Amino acid sequence: MSAGTTGVVGVVGGGQLARMLHQAAISLAIRVVVLDPDPGCAAAAAGAERFDGTWTSADDLVAFANSGVDVVTFDHELADPDDLVRLEAASPVPVRPAPATKVLAQDKLVARTALEGRGFGIPAFAAVHDVAQVQAFAAEHGWPVVLKTSRGGYDGRGVWIVRDAREAAEVLAAGDGFMVEELVDIREELAVMVARRPGGSLRSWPVFRTTQVEGICTEVILAAGSPLTDRARALAERLAEHVELTGVMAVEFFVDAGGELLVNELACRPHNSGHVTMDSCITDQFEQHLRAVLDLPLGATEPTVDVAVMVNVLGGAAPWSAEDFADAVATDRTSLHLYGKGHRPGRKLGHVNAVGDSVEETLGRARKVAAVLGGSD
């Protein structure tokens, strides 16, 4: 720790999550340094310090940990789990979350296996290597089934709904490292953000209702009103203890047709579903993650508003105009968070948070701003 600085957090990856960690760090006099090969990465563009290197190199990861940071944490799940084990063994500073926890967000099969028989609802699953194994699974659970790559998939990538053996064979021929799951009849999707310090103290936020389009979280509502909220929050907290979390974690749940909660995925870092906390809770997910990985007392998580929503801004056919931007920032009771990324159709360029008194009106207002910036209004 240097003069005028309360801590130095090293973040593997310099994307929008690292950018927002840096923004949250400023008011606490915390320095954020990102490991990223791109001088123009989103975090560096917002003023975060950059260590030139890549998460695909174990040597770069170790050099980064030796560069004067107090802790190493993550912007994404892209580093190889084996490299993170090597990093933890060679690092002079803590790696948080630890690789043994981080791998649960990196490898779906490892995550399912770790939760099986532990009192957490999960979809039926199996590791598969050939079509015969998929057919055997489908004979027990029925077609269609879901094929997933164990590693590397995110935002809907690496997930296929297959209806018969022929479709399964086409997917399996494209690579290896697959698992199969039953196709859940999803009634709704919920997410819980939970934070935990190394010593075990933890706090969670109220439950969010999420909307997924083609596997990508597009909208989040705080004030979900689901009768399962208390149970989902308790399960997420118990899960954080079970995996010995340090930092912030998103727990995504399916609610099936019978009203049961099934753990879908984990993200051991700040997450899209927690962006709504930035303008609606006493402590947002980014400040809380910094507190947790530096082993500082966790902040209160209670909402400061009755209703809050988040809508992602996705790139439209063309970049927004100056008039579009003026219209967006003129909208009352909304907050715009842009990531400094170049325009590309479909690319996640930012998000809109809005607060209000009713879900319908607040969500409509946020959608309008996102549509203007996405070129669809």
C-alpha positions as CSV (number, residue, x, y, z in Angstrom):
1,M,0.0,0.0,0.0
2,S,1.4,3.3,-1.1
3,A,0.8,6.8,0.3
4,G,-2.8,7.9,-0.5
5,T,-3.8,4.4,-1.5
6,T,-5.8,2.0,0.6
7,G,-5.1,-1.1,-1.5
8,V,-4.1,-2.3,-4.9
9,V,-6.4,-4.7,-6.7
10,G,-5.1,-6.6,-9.7
11,V,-7.8,-7.6,-12.1
12,V,-7.2,-10.3,-14.7
13,G,-8.9,-8.8,-17.8
14,G,-9.7,-5.2,-18.6
15,G,-13.3,-5.4,-19.9
16,Q,-16.4,-3.6,-18.7
17,L,-16.5,-5.3,-15.3
18,A,-12.9,-4.2,-14.6
19,R,-13.9,-0.7,-15.8
20,M,-16.7,-0.6,-13.3
21,L,-14.5,-2.0,-10.5
22,H,-12.1,0.9,-11.2
23,Q,-14.9,3.4,-11.0
24,A,-16.1,2.0,-7.7
25,A,-12.5,2.0,-6.4
26,I,-11.9,5.7,-6.9
27,S,-14.0,6.9,-3.9
28,L,-12.2,4.4,-1.6
29,A,-8.7,5.4,-2.8
30,I,-8.2,1.8,-4.1
31,R,-5.9,1.4,-7.1
32,V,-7.1,-1.0,-9.8
33,V,-4.5,-2.5,-12.2
34,V,-5.7,-4.7,-15.0
35,L,-3.8,-7.4,-16.9
36,D,-4.8,-6.9,-20.5
37,P,-2.9,-6.9,-23.8
38,D,-5.0,-4.1,-25.3
39,P,-4.0,-0.5,-24.4
40,G,-7.5,0.6,-25.4
41,C,-9.3,-1.9,-23.2
42,A,-12.5,-0.7,-21.5
43,A,-10.9,-0.3,-18.1
44,A,-7.7,1.4,-19.3
45,A,-9.9,3.8,-21.3
46,A,-11.5,4.8,-18.0
47,G,-8.2,5.5,-16.3
48,A,-7.3,2.1,-14.7
49,E,-3.6,1.2,-14.8
50,R,-2.7,-1.5,-17.2
51,F,-0.1,-4.3,-16.9
52,D,0.8,-5.4,-20.4
53,G,0.2,-9.1,-20.7
54,T,-2.4,-11.8,-21.3
55,W,-4.4,-14.2,-19.2
56,T,-3.6,-17.0,-21.7
57,S,0.0,-17.0,-20.4
58,A,0.8,-18.5,-17.0
59,D,4.0,-16.6,-17.0
60,D,2.2,-13.3,-17.5
61,L,-0.3,-14.2,-14.7
62,V,2.6,-14.8,-12.3
63,A,4.4,-11.7,-13.3
64,F,1.2,-9.7,-12.8
65,A,0.9,-11.1,-9.2
66,N,4.5,-10.1,-8.6
67,S,3.9,-6.5,-9.9
68,G,3.0,-5.0,-6.5
69,V,-0.8,-5.7,-6.3
70,D,-2.3,-6.7,-3.0
71,V,-4.7,-9.3,-4.4
72,V,-5.5,-10.8,-7.8
73,T,-9.1,-11.1,-8.9
74,F,-11.0,-11.5,-12.2
75,D,-13.0,-9.7,-14.9
76,H,-13.9,-13.0,-16.7
77,E,-13.6,-16.8,-16.8
78,L,-11.2,-17.0,-19.7
79,A,-8.0,-17.9,-18.0
80,D,-7.1,-21.6,-18.1
81,P,-8.0,-23.3,-14.8
82,D,-4.6,-25.1,-14.8
83,D,-2.8,-21.8,-15.2
84,L,-4.7,-20.4,-12.2
85,V,-3.6,-23.3,-10.1
86,R,0.0,-22.5,-11.1
87,L,-0.6,-18.8,-10.3
88,E,-1.9,-19.6,-6.8
89,A,1.1,-21.8,-6.1
90,A,3.6,-19.1,-7.3
91,S,1.7,-16.0,-6.2
92,P,3.0,-13.8,-3.4
93,V,-0.5,-12.4,-2.9
94,P,-3.9,-14.1,-2.5
95,V,-5.9,-15.1,-5.6
96,R,-9.6,-14.4,-4.9
97,P,-11.7,-16.3,-5.6
98,A,-9.3,-19.2,-5.3
99,P,-8.9,-21.4,-8.4
100,A,-10.8,-24.2,-6.7
101,T,-13.8,-21.9,-6.5
102,K,-13.2,-20.2,-9.8
103,V,-13.3,-23.4,-11.7
104,L,-17.0,-23.9,-10.7
105,A,-17.8,-20.9,-13.0
106,Q,-15.3,-22.1,-15.7
107,D,-16.4,-25.7,-16.0
108,K,-20.1,-26.6,-16.0
109,L,-19.4,-30.3,-15.4
110,V,-17.2,-29.6,-12.4
111,A,-19.9,-27.3,-11.0
112,R,-22.7,-29.8,-11.5
113,T,-20.6,-32.6,-9.9
114,A,-19.7,-30.4,-6.9
115,L,-23.3,-29.6,-6.2
116,E,-24.8,-33.1,-6.8
117,G,-26.1,-34.7,-3.6
118,R,-25.4,-31.6,-1.5
119,G,-29.0,-30.4,-1.2
120,F,-28.9,-28.0,-4.1
121,G,-31.5,-28.6,-6.9
122,I,-29.8,-29.1,-10.3
123,P,-31.0,-30.4,-13.6
124,A,-30.2,-34.0,-14.3
125,F,-26.9,-34.2,-16.2
126,A,-24.1,-36.5,-17.4
127,A,-20.7,-36.3,-19.1
128,V,-20.9,-37.5,-22.7
129,H,-18.4,-38.4,-25.3
130,D,-20.5,-40.1,-28.0
131,V,-24.0,-40.3,-29.4
132,A,-24.8,-43.6,-27.6
133,Q,-24.4,-41.8,-24.3
134,V,-26.7,-39.0,-25.3
135,Q,-29.3,-41.5,-26.5
136,A,-29.0,-43.4,-23.2
137,F,-29.6,-40.2,-21.3
138,A,-32.5,-39.2,-23.5
139,A,-34.1,-42.7,-23.0
140,E,-34.3,-41.9,-19.3
141,H,-35.1,-38.2,-19.4
142,G,-36.7,-37.7,-22.8
143,W,-35.9,-35.7,-25.9
144,P,-35.1,-32.9,-26.5
145,V,-32.0,-32.6,-24.3
146,V,-29.4,-29.9,-23.9
147,L,-25.8,-30.4,-24.9
148,K,-23.3,-28.0,-23.4
149,T,-19.5,-27.6,-23.7
150,S,-18.1,-28.1,-20.2
151,R,-15.8,-25.1,-20.7
152,G,-15.7,-21.9,-22.7
153,G,-19.4,-21.3,-23.2
154,Y,-21.0,-18.0,-22.1
155,D,-23.9,-15.7,-23.2
156,G,-25.6,-18.6,-24.9
157,R,-22.5,-19.9,-26.7
158,G,-21.7,-23.6,-26.3
159,V,-25.3,-24.6,-25.6
160,W,-27.5,-26.6,-28.0
161,I,-31.0,-28.0,-27.7
162,V,-31.0,-31.2,-29.7
163,R,-34.1,-33.2,-30.6
164,D,-32.7,-36.5,-31.8
165,A,-29.5,-38.5,-32.2
166,R,-28.7,-37.0,-35.6
167,E,-28.6,-33.4,-34.2
168,A,-26.6,-34.7,-31.2
169,A,-24.0,-36.2,-33.6
170,E,-23.6,-32.9,-35.4
171,V,-22.9,-31.1,-32.2
172,L,-20.5,-33.7,-30.8
173,A,-18.5,-33.7,-34.1
174,A,-17.6,-30.1,-33.6
175,G,-15.4,-30.7,-30.6
176,D,-15.0,-32.5,-27.2
177,G,-15.7,-31.9,-23.5
178,F,-19.5,-32.1,-23.6
179,M,-22.2,-32.7,-21.0
180,V,-25.9,-33.4,-21.5
181,E,-28.7,-32.0,-19.3
182,E,-32.4,-32.5,-19.2
183,L,-34.4,-29.7,-20.9
184,V,-36.0,-27.8,-18.0
185,D,-39.5,-26.4,-18.4
186,I,-38.6,-22.9,-17.2
187,R,-41.3,-20.9,-15.5
188,E,-39.0,-18.0,-14.6
189,E,-35.3,-17.2,-14.0
190,L,-34.0,-15.6,-10.8
191,A,-30.5,-14.5,-9.8
192,V,-29.0,-13.8,-6.4
193,M,-25.8,-11.9,-5.9
194,V,-23.8,-12.8,-2.8
195,A,-20.5,-11.5,-1.4
196,R,-18.2,-13.3,1.1
197,R,-15.0,-12.3,2.9
198,P,-12.1,-14.8,3.4
199,G,-13.1,-15.3,7.0
200,G,-16.6,-16.3,6.1
201,S,-18.8,-13.3,6.8
202,L,-21.2,-12.7,3.9
203,R,-24.1,-10.6,2.6
204,S,-26.5,-11.0,-0.2
205,W,-28.7,-8.7,-2.2
206,P,-32.5,-9.0,-2.7
207,V,-33.4,-11.5,-5.5
208,F,-33.6,-10.3,-9.1
209,R,-35.8,-11.6,-11.8
210,T,-33.9,-11.9,-15.1
211,T,-34.8,-12.1,-18.7
212,Q,-32.7,-14.2,-21.1
213,V,-32.7,-13.8,-24.9
214,E,-30.7,-16.5,-26.7
215,G,-28.8,-17.2,-23.6
216,I,-27.9,-13.5,-22.9
217,C,-29.2,-11.7,-19.8
218,T,-31.0,-8.6,-21.3
219,E,-33.1,-7.3,-18.4
220,V,-33.1,-7.5,-14.7
221,I,-35.8,-6.4,-12.2
222,L,-35.3,-5.7,-8.5
223,A,-38.7,-6.3,-6.9
224,A,-39.3,-9.6,-8.5
225,G,-42.1,-10.6,-6.2
226,S,-41.5,-14.3,-6.6
227,P,-42.7,-16.4,-3.6
228,L,-39.3,-18.2,-3.9
229,T,-37.2,-15.2,-3.1
230,D,-36.4,-16.0,0.5
231,R,-35.5,-19.6,-0.4
232,A,-33.3,-18.5,-3.3
233,R,-31.4,-16.1,-1.2
234,A,-30.8,-18.7,1.5
235,L,-29.6,-21.2,-1.0
236,A,-27.2,-18.7,-2.6
237,E,-25.7,-17.9,0.8
238,R,-25.3,-21.6,1.6
239,L,-23.7,-22.2,-1.7
240,A,-21.3,-19.4,-1.1
241,E,-20.2,-21.1,2.1
242,H,-20.1,-24.5,0.4
243,V,-17.7,-23.3,-2.3
244,E,-15.7,-21.1,0.1
245,L,-16.3,-18.0,-2.0
246,T,-14.2,-14.9,-1.7
247,G,-15.6,-11.9,-3.6
248,V,-18.9,-11.5,-5.3
249,M,-20.8,-14.4,-7.0
250,A,-23.9,-14.6,-9.1
251,V,-26.1,-17.6,-8.6
252,E,-28.5,-18.1,-11.5
253,F,-31.6,-20.2,-10.8
254,F,-34.2,-21.8,-13.0
255,V,-37.7,-22.1,-11.5
256,D,-39.3,-25.2,-13.2
257,A,-42.9,-25.9,-13.9
258,G,-43.3,-27.4,-10.5
259,G,-42.0,-24.4,-8.7
260,E,-38.6,-25.9,-7.8
261,L,-35.4,-23.9,-7.7
262,L,-32.6,-25.4,-9.8
263,V,-29.1,-23.9,-9.9
264,N,-28.3,-23.1,-13.5
265,E,-24.9,-21.4,-13.5
266,L,-22.4,-19.6,-11.2
267,A,-20.3,-16.6,-11.9
268,C,-17.5,-15.9,-9.4
269,R,-17.2,-12.2,-10.1
270,P,-19.5,-9.2,-10.6
271,H,-22.1,-10.1,-13.1
272,N,-24.6,-8.6,-15.5
273,S,-27.5,-9.5,-13.2
274,G,-26.0,-7.4,-10.5
275,H,-25.6,-4.2,-12.5
276,V,-28.9,-2.9,-11.2
277,T,-27.3,-2.6,-7.7
278,M,-25.3,0.4,-8.9
279,D,-28.2,2.8,-8.6
280,S,-30.5,1.0,-6.2
281,C,-28.7,-0.4,-3.2
282,I,-26.6,1.0,-0.4
283,T,-23.5,-0.9,-1.6
284,D,-23.3,-2.0,-5.2
285,Q,-21.7,-5.2,-6.4
286,F,-18.5,-3.6,-7.6
287,E,-17.6,-1.8,-4.3
288,Q,-18.6,-5.0,-2.5
289,H,-16.3,-7.1,-4.6
290,L,-13.4,-4.8,-3.8
291,R,-14.3,-4.9,-0.1
292,A,-14.5,-8.7,-0.1
293,V,-11.2,-9.5,-2.0
294,L,-9.3,-7.0,0.2
295,D,-10.9,-8.5,3.3
296,L,-12.6,-5.3,4.3
297,P,-16.0,-5.1,6.1
298,L,-18.9,-5.7,3.7
299,G,-21.3,-2.9,3.0
300,A,-25.1,-3.0,3.5
301,T,-27.1,-4.4,0.6
302,E,-30.6,-3.0,1.3
303,P,-32.4,-1.3,-1.6
304,T,-32.7,2.5,-1.5
305,V,-35.7,2.5,-3.9
306,D,-39.0,0.6,-4.3
307,V,-38.4,-0.6,-7.9
308,A,-35.2,-0.8,-10.0
309,V,-34.5,-2.3,-13.4
310,M,-31.6,-2.8,-15.7
311,V,-31.7,-3.1,-19.5
312,N,-28.7,-3.8,-21.6
313,V,-27.7,-1.5,-24.5
314,L,-26.8,-3.6,-27.5
315,G,-25.4,-2.1,-30.7
316,G,-27.9,-1.5,-33.5
317,A,-27.4,-1.4,-37.2
318,A,-25.5,1.9,-36.9
319,P,-23.9,3.9,-34.0
320,W,-26.1,6.2,-32.1
321,S,-26.2,9.9,-33.0
322,A,-25.6,13.0,-30.9
323,E,-29.3,13.5,-30.8
324,D,-29.9,9.9,-29.7
325,F,-27.4,10.4,-26.9
326,A,-29.0,13.7,-25.8
327,D,-32.4,12.0,-25.7
328,A,-31.0,9.2,-23.6
329,V,-29.4,11.3,-20.9
330,A,-32.5,13.6,-20.8
331,T,-34.7,10.8,-19.5
332,D,-35.5,11.3,-15.8
333,R,-34.7,8.7,-13.1
334,T,-32.4,6.7,-15.4
335,S,-28.7,6.2,-15.2
336,L,-26.6,5.4,-18.2
337,H,-23.5,3.2,-17.9
338,L,-21.5,3.0,-21.1
339,Y,-18.4,0.8,-21.5
340,G,-16.4,2.8,-24.0
341,K,-16.5,0.1,-26.6
342,G,-16.5,0.5,-30.3
343,H,-19.9,0.0,-32.0
344,R,-20.8,-3.4,-33.5
345,P,-24.3,-4.7,-34.1
346,G,-25.4,-6.9,-31.2
347,R,-22.4,-6.0,-29.0
348,K,-23.0,-5.1,-25.4
349,L,-22.1,-1.4,-25.2
350,G,-23.5,-0.5,-21.8
351,H,-26.6,-0.7,-19.7
352,V,-29.4,1.5,-18.5
353,N,-30.5,1.5,-14.8
354,A,-33.9,3.0,-14.0
355,V,-35.7,3.5,-10.7
356,G,-39.4,4.2,-10.1
357,D,-42.6,3.2,-8.3
358,S,-44.0,0.5,-10.6
359,V,-42.2,-2.2,-12.5
360,E,-44.2,-1.6,-15.7
361,E,-43.5,2.1,-16.0
362,T,-39.8,1.8,-14.9
363,L,-39.0,-1.0,-17.3
364,G,-40.7,0.8,-20.1
365,R,-38.6,3.9,-19.5
366,A,-35.4,1.9,-19.4
367,R,-36.3,0.0,-22.5
368,K,-36.9,3.2,-24.4
369,V,-33.5,4.6,-23.5
370,A,-31.8,1.3,-24.5
371,A,-33.7,1.2,-27.8
372,V,-32.7,4.8,-28.7
373,L,-29.0,3.9,-28.2
374,G,-29.5,0.6,-29.9
375,G,-30.9,2.2,-33.0
376,S,-34.3,0.5,-32.7
377,D,-36.4,3.5,-31.8
